[in-house]
């Protein structure tokens, strides 16, 4: 209840103030609402001399009233100026003080006095508003009382002023401290007070009186503009109701002078630039200004030398404050430190540790004479920009004469060059110059670069699309990726030079075959002759003429027999060369002379295909012993390792194109009932009873005993030309007309283990050496390529293939180069037959 | 340093083993850039000064620096040998071997695969299965048919004024021992040596003239008696009527894996064979086994052993001639390689009188005369053949004889040997 009454009082006070201010203010504001009046009033108060009086009043209120709102309400305005000087940090104190002034009002007032100056606008924010709400409630009342109280109020103010100043003077620190303590004790009471306060504040519209110090001055709505803009007008802006604020009549100098003489307050009269009104400064204001001028703290009541209050003791306590015992960790010496120290000690022992002086000396010594790069490199500059490991831009060529704006005439394009340049429009990289040299008389005439935008765009696009991370370019030599092959030098011996040329044939030599002992060889040619040569000297021992083109010759691999199989046209001739061991020659002759009895009848199919016959006398003379006449031209003959079986191939023979002849029984067999394709060549397995049959595309391996297909090798080539089997029987070489040589590892897969494209033209023939790990291939590009082909006994180790030597001495005759290739059985020598009618020996 | 640039002076001592050309043994300082011609004039001048009378005639010398022929400038030679220019260098000079002169060309009907001289007679074996006897002057004396296949090797056994004895080997697997009456110019096949299973490639008669050895394509080495055995002759009268008795080998030595390409008696019990199987073997006939084996990496076509310097030169399936020393344990080490031929060297033979000289015949149609101290270049190229040279012989020091596939036998007269030979003859 007491509070309520207090409030009432306070409102009354307000009204009084309002009235007072109205009196001071211009008349125009009178008809406006009470609110506005109040607002205006508050603003005025800032500069008003009356504020001191208000303060005084407030103090009074405080003395008998514990409500803070009022105090701040009025005070807020005041402190609007003052607060700026006062430290903000003391807010708390103020609050506490403010709350605690219920009990003994006098003391409180004192405290207020002390702290009053320090009070701030922010309090004012709420509290003012609350107050104003109250005001509005009591508006009617106020209006009624206005007139009545007018006169008294002034008096009261004046009266009140004095005690206040007295109080402030008397205020001493000791008392303040006491008061503070009291306040602390009454903390709970304060809370209550605040509560009630809150209840009361609910009635106010906080923002109704929106006058806060940080808002714009609403007495004049023109805002913060230079007021001299209104110099030429009668008014000086607009008030809240958009009415013109008329400038007060301005007297001339005489008036001023008169006033100066007459008005004792003239010296303290200033003009409010915002409203144009004259304001008389109060003593407090003047005091304030003086203090500011003399650089003192504006609030005279502020004591700079207040006694030190030791809120927190500076003495060191003997007993710990907390009862928790120290952690064990804190007693143990640090391991890392120990290590560090250990390292230092070790360094000291070893004499690594150096004093600063020594280090400095060393540095000096190390530094030596100073050099620096006069021409800085790009990378160093990038490093300076802290781009590590930068990718430096490629160096561009220096511009040449052609790039000049005025190049010498010889650099300018003539018509032909221009045409050529334009022709390469679609492939600009092929141009010699990426621009067309152009001539201008002066640099001024050089036009803007037409592609500037485009190139800028492309550059930006590049930058945008380029990967941000640096792609580490694999710095690998191409050489490194190539499998490590031994150097050809280490793989000697192998043929390297042409040693002998066997001349004598008069047409292209199709085929060559060497005697198992290696003393002689036989060759077959298109000149319808077979020649037997002595290898070492190049001597043609014997020439055997036949009736037809000799397509293939094959010396019987069995050293116990002296027979050559010659495919001459349709006839397969078995010739005794009559060289070498005489006994052998004779024995062979005897063997071939007597025809064995044919016990089994041959089928019609075979009979129509082949006929066996003994050679006639004339041919006997030449050495021909047996003639096997085929129904189609024979392309190839091949011996079985034991020398009893011969296989012949007639590509045109359809399903009878491969025939196997047995010498001892003079019998022929047709192993295949159906033809799987155009058979190119056949080959006996060196160890097993197997037959390799090469058609155009594939190689089939047949078991001759079980008479079944074992495997089909896929060559993936268009046309097979020849085959050769490794003497161990597990690896097969296939040459093709499409320039490839295929190495099949028969244990591995049906696909080639390796495909070699060594030749530039069709490969005609390929051959393994019987003893050395060598193979050779003959091609229409006139070359014989000798390669190392090592097959290891270890099954896990793949064959090693190293091309060694290209031997190219044959001449080209009508697209034909080397037709056949054959190895010497014991020496690392290779024979090749060519279309140039020669046989060549490379050693 | 100057010398390094070929401009300095080098101190040399001039020495010779030929006393008649001795010069005072004082160091001479000569320009390092000198070559043989300058040295020649220098030495000749010295000789002229030292000779008391005017009998001195200009002699061509060759110069040996550290046992190798000087072929270019002295400084280059020294640099190559890494010899300091500051040492006093000993230069040995020898009278230059005079260039052999082509003397004669003996025309045959077919390739000449074997030649052998003895005294003034030349024995040739031919691919037309005949043996021919010529005089060194180029007169054809006799053509002897008898073999059924090309002759591969011939060798004299003995020759005197009345009768000569020689052996011929052929691809028909036989060797024939012939007796030739010089006076009547009649020849008789003493015996046919049968036993080889393939063509015989080489033959050599022992120093004692009582045995000969043949090497064949059947990889066997066979030793035969070269004596005209009376008893054998008597017992095989029938055979003799047919053209000679049959003879079987005294000894068959097996060891090579390929054809034996050359055989030579080193002394009366030691044989050297070379083979296509890349080896040379020294056989001890008393032990009937292999004494030493020298392996190489090429097929050897011919090998020759010198009794003068006990070294072996080989001709193999390449262009190089190689020098081996059979006495060392490391016989396989090539002592020297002689480069010069352009093709396979088919035949090679040491001089019988000159310690350092040998001749070679090659498929590049050339014969070359080498000094084994001059590996870079031969002393002389003996040009004349129009095709492959198949056999060369220098048994008679006076003449170098070679047969080739151009159907000729070329005779080169060796001038030095004329003197030397005559001396030897007089010595005898």
Boltz contact constraints between the chains, C-beta under 6 A:
constraints:
  - contact:
      token1: [A, 499]
      token2: [B, 344]
      max_distance: 6.0
  - contact:
      token1: [A, 519]
      token2: [B, 217]
      max_distance: 6.0
  - contact:
      token1: [A, 580]
      token2: [B, 198]
      max_distance: 6.0
  - contact:
      token1: [A, 581]
      token2: [B, 197]
      max_distance: 6.0
  - contact:
      token1: [A, 581]
      token2: [B, 198]
      max_distance: 6.0
  - contact:
      token1: [A, 582]
      token2: [B, 173]
      max_distance: 6.0
  - contact:
      token1: [A, 827]
      token2: [B, 299]
      max_distance: 6.0
  - contact:
      token1: [A, 843]
      token2: [B, 317]
      max_distance: 6.0
